[in-house]
Amino acid sequence: MLAASTASPNPSAKKTPKPENWSGVAQGFAAAKKAFQKHSLQEAESILLEILEFAPAEPKAWAWLGHILQVQDQQEKAIEYFQKAKSLLSKSNKQQPEEASSLPLARILWQQGESELARAMLATLLCAKPNDEVLLQLSETWGEQT
């Protein structure tokens, strides 16, 4: 699980008020996943937005929001959220550069006609996971449609 923030807590800073029912980032992701699996996209989106209210540097929440918007055919906003997630990942000291690439973002770029960018992102993902069947299949398919 990704950390809620890469910054060290400041004990002298005021704590952000949290709603009584807030149980944390990990539990929020579990609830969002459950809502998504039940096809309750609005509920999942609401939970993810709540996570971001308290953990705005959480790349996984941005990526999941992008995926939800992609499913709802809101491609432009989905791209914005995927890029935000990618930016946060690439800034994180704990992440390797290849982890900043995103398969959902690569797919959106491909759908939007940005084939070179999509292929480049896919190539980066394949470097990290050279035996991944999904990535290999996409590479084959995208290579044929030049």
N, C-alpha and C positions, 0 to 999 in steps of 0.2 A: 504494500500500500504506500502511496506517495505521501510525503509529509505535507501538512497543511500549509506550511510556509518554510522557506529556506532561511529566513532571518531568525536570529536568536531573540527570545522574548526579552522585553525590557520591563523589569520588575517595577520601575517607577511610573510606567505608563498606565493609564486607566484601562481597565479591562473592558472589552466590548460587551455590552449587555447582550444576553442571549435569551431567547424565549424559553419558557419553562420546559417545553417538550423537546428542546434541542439535545440530541444525544451524541453529536460529533460527526466528523467527516466519514469515518468508516461505516457507521450505522446509516448515515445519509446515503452513501453509495449503495448499501445493501437494499435500502428502501426504494431507491430509484430503479435499481435493477429489477426488483420484484414488480414495481409498477410497470416498467417497460415490458416485462414478460407477460403481464396481463393485458398488454396493449393499451394501457392507460397513459398515453403519451403526455397529456397535460399534467397529470400528477407527477410523472417522472421529471418533467421540465420544471415544475414548481419546486420539487425537492432539490434539484441541481442548482436552481437559482438561490435557494436558501443556503446551500453549501457555499456558493460563491459570495454570498453576503458576508459570511464569516471567514472565508478562506479564498479571497479573490485571486491568489497566486496558485490555485490548485489546477494544474493542467488537465488532469483527468476529467474534472467537471466540465471544463470548456469543451473537451473532445466529445464527451457524452452528449452535451447540448448540441454540438454540431451534428452528431449522428441522428439525434431526434429530429432536428430541423431538416436534415437530409431525407429522412423517412417521410416527413410531411411536405416534401417537395419545395422547400424554401432554400434553394441552393446557394444564393448569394450570402444569406446570413450564416448558413452552415459553413461555407468557406471561411467567413470572418472568424467564426468560433474555432475551427480547426487551426487556422493560422495563429490565433491567440494561444492555443494549447502548444503548438509547435514552438512559438516564440518563448513561452515560459519554460518549456523543456530544454531548449537550447541554451537558455541563460542559467539553468540550474547547474551547479558544480557537480552534482551527483550523476548527471546524465551524460552518456556518451553521445557524440554527434549523430551517429546512425539512429539513435533512439528519438531524435527530433523529427524524423520522418514519420509520416502517418499514412497508413493504407487507406483509411476513409478519405483523407485529403487528396491522396493520389487518384482515387476513383472519381472524386468530384472534379478535379482538374481535367481528367480524361474526358468526362462527360461534357465539360465546358469547352472542349476543343484545345486545351493546353497540353497536347500530347507529349511534347518534349519535356516539360516540367514533370508531368506524371511519370514518364519513363525514367527520368533522373531520380525521382523519389523512390520509385519501385526498385531501381538498381541499388540505391542506398540500403533499402530494406533487405534486399537479397544478400548484400554483403554481410549483414548481421545474422541472417537466417537463410543460408544457401540451400537448405533442404526443405524449406517450407513449401508444401504442395500448392497452397493457394497462391503464393507469390510466383512460383514457377509457372503455374497455369496462366496467370495474368501476364507474365512476361512473354510467354508464347503467343497469347492472344493479341497483346498490344504490339508485339513485334511484327505480326502478320498484317496489321491494319495500318501500314505506313503510307 
